[in-house]
Every structure is written in C-alpha cells, then in structure tokens.
Amino acid sequence: MRAYIRRARVPAVLLSAVLLTGCSSDALTARPKPDASAPPAAEKDASAGKVSSAGPVLKVGEKGEFETGELGADGETYQVTSRMSVEVVGAEYVTPDEVDVGGGPENGQFVKLSLTLKNIGDAPARVMTYGVMEWQDTDTAAQDASTPAGSGDGRALDATYRPGQSATGYLVLDVGRKGGTVSYNGSEDPNAQGPLFSVALPES
C-alpha cells in the first residue's frame, strides 16, 4: 500500500494577504519624489504669508486691480492692507508746448497718461507714482519715465485714498519712443515679483 502525503494548500486569498502585509505601503504606491529645486513653502510665504505677483497689463479703456500695503516696524515684513482699481482713461503723445514740463523730454517722447484710481478695499491706500514709473519696450530695458515733480496741470493722482474715494487725473511721462509699456512700481513689498500695474501704450 502506497503512502500518500497530503500537501497543505494555502488559499490564494490568504497568501496574497500575507505577501501584502510584508510589503510597505510605499512600495505599493508610486509616490512622486519631491522636487529638490522647488523652494520650501516657508520661502514662498516670506512676506506675511504672501508674495506679491506682477499686476495686470492694461490697454486704454481697460480696468484692473492691484493690492496696496505697508512694511511692518521691522522693515521687512509686508502686510497687504487694501485694494485699488485702476482704469486707463487715455494715453496721448504730446509735445512740450502742449504740457507745462519746463523743457523737452530727456528720453525721447512725452506721453500724457490719464487714469482713474479708486480705493475698493477696507483701509486707506497710499499711491505715490513720482519716481517709480518705468518705461520699456522690446528693444530697451526698463528706464525711469518720471518727469519733474508738479509737471502738467492735471489733478494729482498721488494721494492717500480712503475706502470708496477715487480720483481721475493724468501723468506726463518721459518715454523712449511711442509704444512699449509703462509700469507703476510703487509696491513696498521687498518680495514683489513685478509692478503693481502696467499700461501698454499705443504705437501712434
């Protein structure tokens, strides 16, 4: 009589469970490796939890918005405090005789940029354009576009706007030539990634 040895059969379901238990969950789930070149979250949130990005680029007749704020007592921490809307009412190339600027343009061309600014936030917002307006085009790097303080006879746009307040006025800017872009770089945020707003000037 031949002796038979019965081999124990482990059900496939049970065997699978044993194998899975022995493996780590990382081995079963494909996880993307973190990008070593990406800055840590702490660096992204360097200024009061937010880093300002470049504002809108507007054409004549268009409206956009930008944030305003201030530096803290430490001179480094930036806090967004309010919000402004800006509408480009017009952009007209003018001669020295058409505006009271006390001389010809140093860069090449005067442009009269008409804007409407309004505080649409919940706190006062300070706007100071003098000395922070720049012009550039595809051939010329950014350069100062400011004219002497007090140039022109339009209503001054530089002011502290309380919530709901607005003003319409113009800036006489000294640009290299017709076309290109003028930008308002009035942010106090040391981590700002670009101007608060820009205006694409007409080619003629």
C-alpha positions in Angstrom: 0.0 0.0 0.0 1.5 3.3 -1.1 1.6 6.1 1.4 0.2 9.4 0.2 1.4 12.7 1.7 -1.2 15.4 1.6 0.3 18.8 1.0 -1.4 21.7 2.7 -2.9 24.1 0.2 -2.9 27.7 1.3 -5.8 29.6 -0.3 -4.6 32.2 -2.8 -6.5 35.0 -1.0 -4.7 34.2 2.3 -1.3 34.0 0.6 -1.9 37.4 -1.0 -2.8 38.9 2.3 0.4 37.6 3.8 2.5 39.0 1.0 0.9 42.3 1.1 1.4 42.6 4.9 5.1 42.0 4.4 5.4 44.9 2.0 5.5 48.6 2.9 2.8 50.8 1.6 5.4 53.0 -0.1 6.5 50.0 -2.2 2.9 49.5 -3.4 2.0 53.1 -4.1 4.1 55.1 -6.6 4.8 58.5 -5.0 6.5 61.3 -6.9 9.7 62.4 -5.3 9.8 66.0 -4.1 11.4 68.5 -6.5 14.7 69.4 -4.9 14.8 72.6 -6.9 11.5 73.9 -5.6 11.8 76.4 -2.8 10.3 75.4 0.6 6.9 76.7 1.5 8.5 79.0 4.1 10.4 80.8 1.4 7.3 81.2 -0.8 5.5 82.8 2.2 8.3 85.2 3.0 6.2 88.3 3.4 3.3 87.9 5.8 2.2 84.8 4.2 2.0 86.2 0.7 4.4 87.2 -2.1 3.1 89.9 -4.5 2.9 88.9 -8.1 3.0 91.2 -11.2 -0.1 93.2 -11.7 -2.3 93.5 -14.8 -1.2 94.9 -18.1 -3.9 97.2 -19.3 -4.8 99.0 -22.6 -6.7 102.2 -23.0 -10.3 101.6 -21.9 -9.4 98.7 -19.6 -9.7 98.4 -15.9 -7.8 96.3 -13.4 -7.0 95.9 -9.7 -3.9 95.9 -7.5 -3.1 95.5 -3.8 -1.5 98.1 -1.5 0.2 97.6 1.8 3.0 98.6 4.1 6.1 97.4 5.8 6.0 96.4 9.4 8.1 98.0 12.2 10.9 95.5 11.4 11.2 97.0 7.9 11.0 93.5 6.3 7.5 92.1 6.9 5.0 93.3 4.3 1.3 93.3 5.0 -1.4 93.8 2.4 -3.9 96.3 3.8 -6.2 97.4 0.9 -7.0 97.2 -2.7 -7.2 99.7 -5.6 -8.9 99.7 -9.0 -7.2 101.5 -11.9 -8.8 102.4 -15.2 -6.8 103.6 -18.2 -8.8 106.6 -19.5 -6.4 107.6 -22.2 -2.8 107.7 -23.5 -1.9 110.6 -25.8 1.6 111.6 -27.1 2.2 115.3 -26.6 4.8 117.9 -27.3 6.5 120.1 -24.7 4.3 123.0 -25.8 1.1 121.1 -25.0 2.1 120.4 -21.4 3.8 122.5 -18.8 7.0 120.5 -18.1 9.7 123.1 -18.4 11.6 121.6 -21.3 11.8 118.8 -23.8 11.9 115.1 -23.0 15.2 113.6 -21.9 14.3 110.1 -23.1 12.6 110.9 -26.4 8.9 111.4 -26.1 6.2 112.7 -23.7 3.1 110.7 -23.2 0.0 112.0 -21.2 -1.4 109.0 -19.3 -4.9 109.6 -17.9 -6.0 107.3 -15.1 -8.9 106.8 -12.7 -7.9 105.3 -9.3 -10.3 104.2 -6.7 -9.9 102.5 -3.3 -12.1 99.4 -3.3 -10.6 98.0 -0.1 -11.4 98.4 3.5 -8.5 100.5 4.6 -6.7 103.7 3.4 -4.3 103.1 0.5 -1.4 105.3 -0.4 -0.5 105.8 -4.1 2.8 107.6 -5.0 3.7 107.5 -8.7 6.5 110.0 -8.8 9.9 108.4 -9.2 8.6 104.8 -9.6 7.1 104.9 -13.1 9.2 103.0 -15.7 9.1 102.5 -19.5 10.4 99.7 -21.6 9.9 98.0 -24.9 11.3 95.0 -26.8 14.5 96.9 -27.6 15.1 99.0 -24.5 15.4 97.8 -20.9 13.3 99.4 -18.2 14.2 103.1 -17.6 12.8 105.9 -15.4 9.8 107.6 -17.1 9.2 110.3 -14.5 9.1 114.0 -15.4 9.9 116.8 -12.9 7.5 116.9 -9.9 4.5 119.0 -10.5 4.6 118.7 -14.2 1.4 119.3 -16.1 -1.8 120.9 -14.7 -4.0 117.8 -14.2 -5.3 116.6 -10.9 -2.6 114.9 -8.9 -3.1 111.2 -8.5 -0.6 110.8 -5.7 -2.6 110.7 -2.5 -3.9 108.6 0.3 -7.3 107.2 -0.7 -9.8 106.3 2.0 -12.2 103.4 1.2 -14.5 104.5 -1.6 -12.5 107.5 -2.6 -11.4 108.0 -6.2 -9.6 110.5 -8.4 -9.1 111.0 -12.2 -6.0 112.7 -13.3 -3.0 112.3 -15.6 0.7 111.8 -15.5 3.1 113.3 -18.0 5.7 110.6 -18.6 9.1 110.8 -20.4 9.4 107.6 -22.5 11.9 106.5 -25.1 9.6 106.3 -28.0 6.0 105.6 -29.0 4.7 102.1 -28.0 6.2 100.0 -25.2 4.9 99.7 -21.7 4.8 102.0 -18.7 4.7 100.4 -15.2 3.9 101.5 -11.7 6.4 100.0 -9.3 5.1 101.6 -6.1 4.9 98.4 -4.0 6.7 98.5 -0.7 6.9 94.7 -0.7 10.5 93.6 -0.8 9.4 90.3 -2.4 7.2 91.8 -5.1 7.5 89.9 -8.4 6.7 92.8 -10.6 4.9 96.1 -11.0 1.5 96.7 -9.4 0.1 97.5 -12.8 1.3 98.3 -16.3 -0.1 100.1 -19.3 0.6 99.1 -22.9 1.0 102.3 -24.8 -0.4 102.8 -28.3 2.0 102.6 -31.3 1.0 106.0 -32.6 
